[in-house]
Amino acid sequence: MQHTRDKEAILHLYNKILPQVAERIFQNLTEVTPLFDDFNLERVVDTWTKDKSGFSEKEISIENGNVQQVGLRLRLNGFQPAGAQTFDMSKELMFKLEYSSYEVGPDKNTKWAEKAYLEPWSKQETEEIANRWTEDLIEEITQKVQNLG
Protein backbone atom coordinates (compact mmCIF):
# COMPACT_ATOMS: atom_id res chain seq x y z
CA MET A 1 0.00 0.00 0.00
CA GLN A 2 1.32 3.41 -0.94
CA HIS A 3 1.56 5.82 1.95
CA THR A 4 0.22 9.34 1.49
CA ARG A 5 1.31 12.60 3.09
CA ASP A 6 0.18 12.60 6.71
CA LYS A 7 1.58 13.23 10.17
CA GLU A 8 3.42 9.88 10.25
CA ALA A 9 5.00 10.41 6.81
CA ILE A 10 6.10 13.96 7.61
CA LEU A 11 7.51 12.99 11.01
CA HIS A 12 9.44 10.16 9.34
CA LEU A 13 11.05 12.68 6.98
CA TYR A 14 11.63 15.28 9.69
CA ASN A 15 13.02 12.94 12.37
CA LYS A 16 14.72 10.21 10.32
CA ILE A 17 15.64 11.38 6.80
CA LEU A 18 16.53 15.05 7.37
CA PRO A 19 19.02 14.31 10.20
CA GLN A 20 20.62 11.57 8.05
CA VAL A 21 21.10 13.97 5.12
CA ALA A 22 22.16 16.81 7.46
CA GLU A 23 24.82 14.60 9.03
CA ARG A 24 26.20 13.76 5.59
CA ILE A 25 26.17 17.43 4.52
CA PHE A 26 27.89 18.39 7.77
CA GLN A 27 30.65 15.85 7.06
CA ASN A 28 31.02 17.25 3.53
CA LEU A 29 31.39 20.79 4.89
CA THR A 30 34.30 20.14 7.27
CA GLU A 31 36.66 22.04 4.96
CA VAL A 32 34.18 24.85 4.25
CA THR A 33 32.85 25.80 7.68
CA PRO A 34 36.23 26.91 9.13
CA LEU A 35 36.37 29.60 6.40
CA PHE A 36 33.35 31.29 8.00
CA ASP A 37 33.02 32.93 11.42
CA ASP A 38 29.79 31.11 12.12
CA PHE A 39 27.50 28.53 10.57
CA ASN A 40 24.16 26.93 11.29
CA LEU A 41 22.51 23.91 9.67
CA GLU A 42 18.91 23.45 10.75
CA ARG A 43 15.73 21.60 9.84
CA VAL A 44 12.94 23.83 8.59
CA VAL A 45 9.20 23.35 8.19
CA ASP A 46 7.13 25.53 5.88
CA THR A 47 3.95 26.37 7.79
CA TRP A 48 2.92 29.12 5.37
CA THR A 49 2.24 27.41 2.06
CA LYS A 50 -1.33 26.17 1.78
CA ASP A 51 -2.31 23.00 -0.05
CA LYS A 52 -3.47 23.94 -3.55
CA SER A 53 -6.07 21.19 -3.60
CA GLY A 54 -7.25 21.49 0.00
CA PHE A 55 -9.94 23.75 1.30
CA SER A 56 -9.13 22.90 4.88
CA GLU A 57 -9.07 25.68 7.43
CA LYS A 58 -6.80 23.56 9.61
CA GLU A 59 -3.62 25.19 10.77
CA ILE A 60 -0.65 24.05 8.67
CA SER A 61 1.50 21.84 10.87
CA ILE A 62 3.24 18.48 11.04
CA GLU A 63 0.62 17.52 13.62
CA ASN A 64 -2.16 18.06 11.05
CA GLY A 65 -0.17 16.29 8.33
CA ASN A 66 -0.68 19.14 5.86
CA VAL A 67 2.79 20.68 5.59
CA GLN A 68 3.85 21.27 1.96
CA GLN A 69 7.61 21.49 2.46
CA VAL A 70 10.29 20.53 4.94
CA GLY A 71 14.00 20.78 4.46
CA LEU A 72 17.40 21.87 5.63
CA ARG A 73 18.73 25.41 5.74
CA LEU A 74 22.38 26.26 6.00
CA ARG A 75 23.59 29.69 7.01
CA LEU A 76 27.24 30.57 6.71
CA ASN A 77 28.21 33.94 8.18
CA GLY A 78 31.34 36.04 7.94
CA PHE A 79 33.46 34.66 5.12
CA GLN A 80 36.31 37.03 4.47
CA PRO A 81 38.47 36.37 1.44
CA ALA A 82 41.84 38.11 1.67
CA GLY A 83 41.38 41.83 1.14
CA ALA A 84 37.71 41.55 0.21
CA GLN A 85 34.46 42.35 1.93
CA THR A 86 32.93 39.83 4.30
CA PHE A 87 29.89 37.98 3.01
CA ASP A 88 27.28 35.51 4.21
CA MET A 89 25.73 32.56 2.40
CA SER A 90 22.44 30.77 2.79
CA LYS A 91 21.32 27.58 1.06
CA GLU A 92 18.39 25.23 1.37
CA LEU A 93 17.59 21.65 0.53
CA MET A 94 13.84 21.37 -0.02
CA PHE A 95 11.59 18.37 0.38
CA LYS A 96 8.43 19.23 -1.56
CA LEU A 97 5.62 17.10 -0.17
CA GLU A 98 3.13 15.88 -2.74
CA TYR A 99 0.11 13.66 -2.08
CA SER A 100 1.77 10.24 -2.38
CA SER A 101 5.46 11.05 -2.79
CA TYR A 102 7.97 13.83 -2.22
CA GLU A 103 10.60 15.54 -4.32
CA VAL A 104 14.04 16.58 -3.13
CA GLY A 105 16.00 19.47 -4.61
CA PRO A 106 17.78 22.76 -3.91
CA ASP A 107 14.50 24.68 -4.35
CA LYS A 108 10.84 23.89 -4.97
CA ASN A 109 11.23 24.03 -8.77
CA THR A 110 14.20 21.70 -9.15
CA LYS A 111 13.84 17.95 -8.66
CA TRP A 112 16.91 15.84 -7.95
CA ALA A 113 15.04 12.83 -6.60
CA GLU A 114 11.52 11.60 -5.95
CA LYS A 115 10.64 9.08 -3.26
CA ALA A 116 7.59 7.41 -1.78
CA TYR A 117 6.73 8.25 1.83
CA LEU A 118 8.30 5.99 4.50
CA GLU A 119 10.64 4.53 1.87
CA PRO A 120 14.08 4.29 3.49
CA TRP A 121 17.03 6.07 1.93
CA SER A 122 20.07 4.00 1.05
CA LYS A 123 23.44 5.26 2.18
CA GLN A 124 24.26 5.90 -1.49
CA GLU A 125 21.13 8.03 -2.05
CA THR A 126 21.91 10.10 1.04
CA GLU A 127 25.49 10.61 -0.15
CA GLU A 128 24.45 11.51 -3.70
CA ILE A 129 22.02 14.23 -2.56
CA ALA A 130 24.43 15.57 0.08
CA ASN A 131 27.37 15.58 -2.36
CA ARG A 132 25.40 17.30 -5.12
CA TRP A 133 24.14 19.92 -2.66
CA THR A 134 27.64 20.51 -1.26
CA GLU A 135 29.13 20.84 -4.76
CA ASP A 136 26.48 23.47 -5.58
CA LEU A 137 27.29 25.37 -2.38
CA ILE A 138 31.04 25.35 -3.05
CA GLU A 139 30.36 26.54 -6.61
CA GLU A 140 28.23 29.41 -5.25
CA ILE A 141 30.93 30.41 -2.74
CA THR A 142 33.59 30.28 -5.48
CA GLN A 143 31.44 32.47 -7.76
CA LYS A 144 30.91 34.98 -4.98
CA VAL A 145 34.66 35.16 -4.19
CA GLN A 146 35.49 35.62 -7.89
CA ASN A 147 32.90 38.38 -8.25
CA LEU A 148 34.37 40.23 -5.27
CA GLY A 149 37.89 40.08 -6.68
N, CA, C and O of each residue as an XYZ file, in Angstrom:
596
protein
N       0.836     -1.199      0.000
C       0.000      0.000      0.000
C       0.874      1.252      0.000
O       1.812      1.367      0.788
N       0.565      2.154     -0.860
C       1.319      3.406     -0.944
C       0.886      4.344      0.177
O      -0.305      4.553      0.405
N       1.852      4.894      0.857
C       1.564      5.817      1.947
C       1.369      7.224      1.381
O       2.067      7.618      0.447
N       0.434      7.973      1.935
C       0.221      9.343      1.490
C       0.747     10.310      2.544
O       1.086      9.911      3.658
N       0.809     11.579      2.177
C       1.307     12.599      3.092
C       0.376     12.696      4.295
O      -0.813     12.984      4.154
N       0.923     12.456      5.462
C       0.182     12.602      6.709
C       1.194     12.849      7.826
O       2.395     12.950      7.574
N       0.713     12.944      9.032
C       1.582     13.231     10.172
C       2.730     12.217     10.253
O       3.888     12.601     10.416
N       2.409     10.929     10.138
C       3.423      9.879     10.246
C       4.501     10.031      9.164
O       5.695      9.932      9.448
N       4.066     10.273      7.928
C       5.003     10.407      6.809
C       5.911     11.625      6.997
O       7.116     11.558      6.753
N       5.319     12.731      7.430
C       6.100     13.964      7.613
C       7.081     13.810      8.782
O       8.235     14.229      8.691
N       6.617     13.212      9.864
C       7.513     12.986     11.013
C       8.667     12.068     10.637
O       9.795     12.266     11.088
N       8.387     11.065      9.813
C       9.441     10.162      9.341
C      10.526     10.960      8.609
O      11.718     10.777      8.855
N      10.098     11.839      7.715
C      11.048     12.685      6.982
C      11.816     13.593      7.938
O      13.043     13.685      7.890
N      11.058     14.259      8.806
C      11.631     15.276      9.687
C      12.593     14.673     10.718
O      13.648     15.245     10.994
N      12.229     13.527     11.281
C      13.018     12.938     12.368
C      14.026     11.888     11.936
O      14.987     11.622     12.657
N      13.819     11.282     10.762
C      14.718     10.214     10.322
C      15.578     10.623      9.121
O      16.803     10.500      9.158
N      14.930     11.110      8.057
C      15.636     11.377      6.801
C      16.439     12.677      6.868
O      17.620     12.689      6.519
N      15.812     13.772      7.313
C      16.532     15.054      7.367
C      17.805     14.974      8.211
O      18.849     15.443      7.757
N      17.768     14.401      9.424
C      19.015     14.314     10.203
C      20.101     13.483      9.509
O      21.289     13.794      9.605
N      19.675     12.413      8.802
C      20.618     11.575      8.049
C      21.327     12.403      6.977
O      22.552     12.371      6.861
N      20.542     13.142      6.200
C      21.095     13.965      5.123
C      21.929     15.105      5.724
O      23.004     15.424      5.216
N      21.433     15.715      6.801
C      22.159     16.815      7.456
C      23.517     16.343      7.952
O      24.514     17.050      7.806
N      23.561     15.168      8.529
C      24.818     14.604      9.034
C      25.821     14.455      7.897
O      26.997     14.784      8.049
N      25.350     13.960      6.766
C      26.204     13.764      5.591
C      26.692     15.117      5.049
O      27.865     15.264      4.704
N      25.791     16.096      4.978
C      26.166     17.434      4.523
C      27.206     18.026      5.468
O      28.204     18.601      5.033
N      26.959     17.877      6.758
C      27.890     18.394      7.772
C      29.288     17.803      7.566
O      30.285     18.523      7.628
N      29.357     16.504      7.323
C      30.651     15.848      7.058
C      31.302     16.433      5.803
O      32.513     16.646      5.768
N      30.498     16.687      4.788
C      31.017     17.247      3.534
C      31.544     18.668      3.707
O      32.395     19.115      2.937
N      31.040     19.381      4.718
C      31.390     20.791      4.893
C      32.579     21.024      5.833
O      32.903     22.171      6.144
N      33.224     19.959      6.283
C      34.299     20.136      7.271
C      35.414     21.058      6.778
O      36.095     21.683      7.591
N      35.610     21.151      5.471
C      36.656     22.043      4.956
C      36.128     23.433      4.650
O      36.905     24.371      4.472
N      34.801     23.570      4.588
C      34.185     24.852      4.246
C      33.881     25.684      5.493
O      34.165     26.881      5.530
N      33.306     25.050      6.504
C      32.847     25.802      7.684
C      33.953     26.587      8.397
O      33.665     27.670      8.907
N      35.202     26.105      8.463
C      36.234     26.915      9.133
C      36.535     28.240      8.424
O      37.125     29.139      9.023
N      36.133     28.368      7.152
C      36.369     29.599      6.405
C      35.410     30.712      6.835
O      35.625     31.882      6.522
N      34.358     30.337      7.549
C      33.347     31.291      8.002
C      33.452     31.480      9.514
O      33.910     30.592     10.233
N      33.019     32.658      9.984
C      33.020     32.931     11.420
C      32.000     32.059     12.142
O      32.218     31.642     13.280
N      30.892     31.791     11.471
C      29.789     31.111     12.123
C      28.966     30.364     11.087
O      28.851     30.804      9.943
N      28.393     29.232     11.486
C      27.497     28.531     10.570
C      26.402     27.833     11.358
O      26.546     27.547     12.546
N      25.304     27.568     10.664
C      24.162     26.929     11.287
C      23.461     26.076     10.235
O      23.122     26.564      9.157
N      23.248     24.814     10.550
C      22.513     23.911      9.665
C      21.301     23.440     10.463
O      21.447     22.787     11.496
N      20.100     23.776      9.979
C      18.907     23.451     10.751
C      17.816     22.853      9.877
O      17.790     23.044      8.661
N      16.919     22.125     10.528
C      15.735     21.600      9.839
C      14.695     22.712      9.811
O      14.544     23.458     10.779
N      13.987     22.815      8.704
C      12.939     23.828      8.586
C      11.632     23.180      8.139
O      11.619     22.170      7.435
N      10.539     23.795      8.573
C       9.200     23.354      8.190
C       8.455     24.571      7.661
O       8.391     25.607      8.323
N       7.898     24.440      6.473
C       7.126     25.532      5.880
C       5.683     25.438      6.394
O       4.932     24.543      6.007
N       5.315     26.368      7.265
C       3.945     26.366      7.789
C       3.127     27.491      7.161
O       2.078     27.871      7.682
N       3.609     28.018      6.046
C       2.924     29.124      5.371
C       2.195     28.697      4.114
O       1.099     29.182      3.833
N       2.795     27.789      3.354
C       2.242     27.409      2.059
C       1.022     26.514      2.227
O       1.101     25.444      2.830
N      -0.094     26.960      1.693
C      -1.334     26.173      1.785
C      -1.401     25.145      0.658
O      -0.849     25.340     -0.425
N      -2.087     24.058      0.944
C      -2.307     22.995     -0.047
C      -3.196     23.538     -1.160
O      -4.290     24.040     -0.903
N      -2.717     23.432     -2.398
C      -3.469     23.944     -3.546
C      -4.813     23.244     -3.699
O      -5.801     23.860     -4.097
N      -4.844     21.953     -3.381
C      -6.071     21.187     -3.598
C      -6.990     21.202     -2.379
O      -8.171     20.871     -2.487
N      -6.457     21.583     -1.229
C      -7.245     21.494     -0.001
C      -8.001     22.761      0.312
O      -7.540     23.867      0.030
N      -9.148     22.589      0.889
C      -9.939     23.750      1.298
C     -10.007     23.792      2.817
O     -10.835     24.490      3.403
N      -9.124     23.034      3.435
C      -9.128     22.900      4.881
C      -8.743     24.217      5.552
O      -7.864     24.942      5.086
N      -9.412     24.496      6.633
C      -9.075     25.681      7.430
C      -8.109     25.304      8.548
O      -7.724     26.143      9.362
N      -7.724     24.027      8.577
C      -6.801     23.558      9.606
C      -5.490     24.323      9.536
O      -5.007     24.672      8.458
N      -4.937     24.570     10.689
C      -3.617     25.187     10.773
C      -2.613     24.269     10.068
O      -2.710     23.046     10.173
N      -1.659     24.853      9.355
C      -0.652     24.051      8.666
C       0.408     23.645      9.679
O       1.098     24.493     10.246
N       0.531     22.341      9.902
C       1.502     21.839     10.874
C       1.809     20.375     10.588
O       1.068     19.696      9.877
N       2.909     19.904     11.152
C       3.242     18.481     11.037
C       2.130     17.675     11.706
O       1.704     16.637     11.200
N       1.671     18.173     12.848
C       0.620     17.518     13.622
C      -0.619     17.251     12.758
O      -1.227     16.186     12.858
N      -0.990     18.213     11.916
C      -2.160     18.058     11.049
C      -1.838     17.337      9.739
O      -2.735     17.043      8.949
N      -0.559     17.056      9.517
C      -0.166     16.293      8.332
C      -0.373     17.035      7.024
O      -0.513     16.409      5.973
N      -0.394     18.374      7.074
C      -0.679     19.139      5.857
C       0.436     20.110      5.472
O       0.199     21.074      4.745
N       1.635     19.859      5.955
C       2.790     20.679      5.593
C       3.157     20.381      4.136
O       3.121     19.227      3.709
N       3.510     21.423      3.375
C       3.850     21.267      1.957
C       5.349     21.051      1.733
O       5.754     20.420      0.756
N       6.166     21.581      2.647
C       7.613     21.495      2.459
C       8.319     21.390      3.805
O       7.948     22.050      4.776
N       9.345     20.544      3.838
C      10.290     20.526      4.945
C      11.663     20.573      4.290
O      11.775     20.436      3.072
N      12.686     20.762      5.071
C      14.002     20.780      4.457
C      15.096     21.140      5.432
O      14.912     21.129      6.649
N      16.235     21.458      4.862
C      17.401     21.872      5.631
C      17.801     23.255      5.160
O      17.715     23.567      3.973
N      18.240     24.085      6.097
C      18.725     25.410      5.737
C      20.094     25.591      6.381
O      20.282     25.389      7.581
N      21.034     25.978      5.535
C      22.383     26.256      6.004
C      22.615     27.750      5.944
O      22.296     28.403      4.950
N      23.169     28.279      7.007
C      23.591     29.685      7.012
C      25.069     29.704      7.341
O      25.515     29.128      8.333
N      25.812     30.378      6.488
C      27.243     30.572      6.714
C      27.462     32.072      6.836
O      27.116     32.824      5.924
N      28.024     32.509      7.936
C      28.206     33.943      8.178
C      29.676     34.304      8.305
O      30.468     33.576      8.903
N      30.021     35.455      7.723
C      31.343     36.040      7.937
C      32.497     35.400      7.206
O      33.549     35.158      7.798
N      32.317     35.119      5.918
C      33.455     34.658      5.115
C      34.224     35.888      4.662
O      33.646     36.820      4.103
N      35.529     35.887      4.906
C      36.314     37.034      4.472
C      37.505     36.594      3.638
O      38.548     36.211      4.170
N      37.330     36.655      2.299
C      38.471     36.367      1.440
C      39.507     37.475      1.617
O      39.152     38.620      1.896
N      40.751     37.146      1.459
C      41.838     38.112      1.674
C      41.562     39.427      0.956
O      41.374     39.456     -0.260
N      41.540     40.495      1.709
C      41.384     41.832      1.139
C      40.015     42.151      0.568
O      39.840     43.202     -0.048
N      39.047     41.278      0.755
C      37.705     41.549      0.208
C      36.697     41.732      1.348
O      36.991     41.488      2.518
N      35.519     42.164      0.960
C      34.456     42.352      1.934
C      33.933     41.018      2.457
O      33.905     40.021      1.735
N      33.526     41.015      3.703
C      32.926     39.834      4.302
C      31.573     39.567      3.653
O      30.854     40.500      3.295
N      31.232     38.293      3.505
C      29.895     37.977      3.008
C      29.324     36.764      3.721
O      30.049     35.982      4.336
N      28.004     36.627      3.624
C      27.285     35.514      4.213
C      26.659     34.688      3.095
O      26.436     35.190      1.994
N      26.383     33.445      3.376
C      25.730     32.560      2.402
C      24.566     31.855      3.087
O      24.579     31.618      4.295
N      23.573     31.533      2.290
C      22.444     30.773      2.795
C      22.035     29.804      1.697
O      22.014     30.173      0.523
N      21.711     28.579      2.061
C      21.322     27.584      1.057
C      20.350     26.596      1.688
O      20.467     26.237      2.860
N      19.386     26.169      0.875
C      18.385     25.230      1.374
C      18.363     23.949      0.558
O      18.749     23.919     -0.611
N      17.904     22.904      1.203
C      17.593     21.651      0.526
C      16.113     21.408      0.828
O      15.736     21.193      1.979
N      15.284     21.444     -0.208
C      13.838     21.368     -0.017
C      13.292     19.969     -0.267
O      13.709     19.272     -1.193
N      12.362     19.584      0.572
C      11.594     18.371      0.378
C      10.168     18.834      0.106
O       9.456     19.249      1.020
N       9.755     18.760     -1.157
C       8.426     19.228     -1.561
C       7.466     18.050     -1.420
O       7.609     17.032     -2.097
N       6.493     18.203     -0.536
C       5.617     17.097     -0.168
C       4.357     17.069     -1.029
O       3.475     17.919     -0.905
N       4.300     16.074     -1.899
C       3.126     15.880     -2.743
C       2.180     14.917     -2.030
O       2.412     14.550     -0.878
N       1.113     14.511     -2.720
C       0.112     13.663     -2.084
C       0.666     12.278     -1.711
O       0.493     11.824     -0.580
N       1.324     11.620     -2.654
C       1.769     10.245     -2.375
C       3.275     10.046     -2.500
O       3.769      8.924     -2.393
N       4.003     11.137     -2.727
C       5.463     11.050     -2.788
C       6.022     12.433     -2.490
O       5.271     13.393     -2.318
N       7.343     12.527     -2.429
C       7.965     13.828     -2.224
C       9.169     13.974     -3.137
O       9.800     12.995     -3.536
N       9.468     15.227     -3.455
C      10.600     15.541     -4.323
C      11.665     16.246     -3.498
O      11.357     17.016     -2.588
N      12.916     15.974     -3.827
C      14.039     16.585     -3.130
C      14.847     17.400     -4.125
O      15.153     16.933     -5.222
N      15.192     18.628     -3.735
C      15.999     19.470     -4.607
C      16.449     20.721     -3.875
O      16.082     20.933     -2.720
N      17.247     21.558     -4.545
C      17.778     22.765     -3.913
C      16.732     23.868     -3.764
O      16.936     24.824     -3.017
N      15.605     23.731     -4.482
C      14.496     24.678     -4.354
C      13.237     23.941     -4.801
O      13.305     22.793     -5.239
N      12.085     24.607     -4.690
C      10.844     23.887     -4.974
C      10.582     23.661     -6.466
O       9.623     22.977     -6.824
N      11.414     24.220     -7.329
C      11.226     24.034     -8.769
C      12.227     23.076     -9.402
O      12.136     22.787    -10.595
N      13.170     22.587     -8.625
C      14.204     21.703     -9.154
C      14.113     20.354     -8.455
O      14.155     20.279     -7.227
N      13.988     19.290     -9.241
C      13.839     17.953     -8.660
C      15.090     17.115     -8.917
O      15.437     16.826    -10.063
N      15.757     16.732     -7.836
C      16.910     15.844     -7.945
C      16.512     14.392     -7.722
O      17.129     13.478     -8.268
N      15.479     14.188     -6.916
C      15.037     12.828     -6.596
C      13.567     12.869     -6.212
O      13.051     13.895     -5.769
N      12.906     11.734     -6.391
C      11.520     11.597     -5.947
C      11.406     10.272     -5.217
O      11.904      9.249     -5.686
N      10.748     10.296     -4.066
C      10.638      9.078     -3.261
C       9.228      8.932     -2.714
O       8.496      9.908     -2.551
N       8.871      7.687     -2.434
C       7.587      7.412     -1.781
C       7.764      7.648     -0.279
O       8.859      7.483      0.260
N       6.682      8.034      0.383
C       6.734      8.245      1.832
C       7.102      6.946      2.542
O       6.730      5.856      2.109
N       7.844      7.087      3.646
C       8.300      5.994      4.501
C       9.290      5.060      3.820
O       9.750      4.096      4.433
N       9.622      5.330      2.566
C      10.636      4.531      1.867
C      12.000      4.922      2.448
O      12.348      6.103      2.468
N      12.768      3.940      2.918
C      14.077      4.293      3.489
C      15.040      4.791      2.404
O      14.911      4.452      1.227
N      15.989      5.590      2.831
C      17.031      6.071      1.929
C      18.237      5.160      2.085
O      18.623      4.817      3.202
N      18.829      4.768      0.967
C      20.070      4.001      1.046
C      21.196      4.977      1.389
O      21.068      6.189      1.215
N      22.279      4.425      1.871
C      23.436      5.255      2.179
C      23.896      5.991      0.920
O      24.295      7.154      0.983
N      23.835      5.306     -0.217
C      24.258      5.897     -1.492
C      23.367      7.079     -1.883
O      23.867      8.110     -2.333
N      22.045      6.931     -1.713
C      21.127      8.027     -2.046
C      21.410      9.251     -1.171
O      21.442     10.382     -1.657
N      21.612      9.012      0.109
C      21.915     10.097      1.043
C      23.190     10.807      0.609
O      23.245     12.036      0.575
N      24.215     10.027      0.278
C      25.491     10.607     -0.147
C      25.357     11.383     -1.451
O      25.922     12.468     -1.589
N      24.610     10.833     -2.412
C      24.448     11.506     -3.705
C      23.799     12.878     -3.543
O      24.279     13.861     -4.108
N      22.710     12.952     -2.774
C      22.021     14.227     -2.565
C      22.931     15.193     -1.807
O      23.064     16.355     -2.189
N      23.555     14.711     -0.733
C      24.431     15.568      0.076
C      25.627     16.063     -0.744
O      26.012     17.227     -0.639
N      26.207     15.188     -1.553
C      27.369     15.578     -2.364
C      26.977     16.604     -3.426
O      27.691     17.581     -3.650
N      25.856     16.375     -4.067
C      25.400     17.299     -5.116
C      25.129     18.676     -4.514
O      25.494     19.703     -5.085
N      24.481     18.673     -3.352
C      24.141     19.919     -2.661
C      25.417     20.661     -2.242
O      25.523     21.877     -2.403
N      26.375     19.909     -1.703
C      27.636     20.512     -1.256
C      28.423     21.079     -2.440
O      29.003     22.160     -2.341
N      28.441     20.352     -3.554
C      29.129     20.844     -4.756
C      28.512     22.159     -5.224
O      29.225     23.094     -5.586
N      27.182     22.223     -5.215
C      26.482     23.466     -5.578
C      26.905     24.614     -4.665
O      27.198     25.716     -5.128
N      26.932     24.342     -3.371
C      27.290     25.365     -2.385
C      28.712     25.876     -2.632
O      28.953     27.083     -2.636
N      29.637     24.959     -2.835
C      31.037     25.348     -3.053
C      31.162     26.173     -4.340
O      31.932     27.131     -4.404
N      30.394     25.785     -5.356
C      30.359     26.537     -6.613
C      29.852     27.963     -6.359
O      30.415     28.928     -6.877
N      28.797     28.088     -5.569
C      28.229     29.413     -5.249
C      29.233     30.266     -4.475
O      29.377     31.459     -4.743
N      29.921     29.658     -3.523
C      30.933     30.410     -2.743
C      32.052     30.862     -3.671
O      32.492     32.010     -3.607
N      32.514     29.956     -4.537
C      33.585     30.280     -5.482
C      33.183     31.446     -6.388
O      33.961     32.374     -6.609
N      31.952     31.382     -6.908
C      31.442     32.468     -7.759
C      31.463     33.801     -7.011
O      31.880     34.828     -7.548
N      31.007     33.760     -5.768
C      30.913     34.976     -4.978
C      32.316     35.564     -4.740
O      32.509     36.775     -4.847
N      33.282     34.706     -4.421
C      34.660     35.162     -4.191
C      35.233     35.766     -5.467
O      35.887     36.809     -5.426
N      34.985     35.102     -6.621
C      35.495     35.620     -7.893
C      34.881     36.958     -8.254
O      35.554     37.837     -8.792
N      33.582     37.109     -7.951
C      32.903     38.376     -8.254
C      33.393     39.523     -7.370
O      33.348     40.686     -7.770
N      33.857     39.188     -6.175
C      34.371     40.229     -5.274
C      35.737     40.709     -5.722
O      36.102     41.865     -5.509
N      36.498     39.803     -6.353
C      37.889     40.085     -6.681
C      38.108     40.970     -7.844
O      39.252     41.261     -8.191
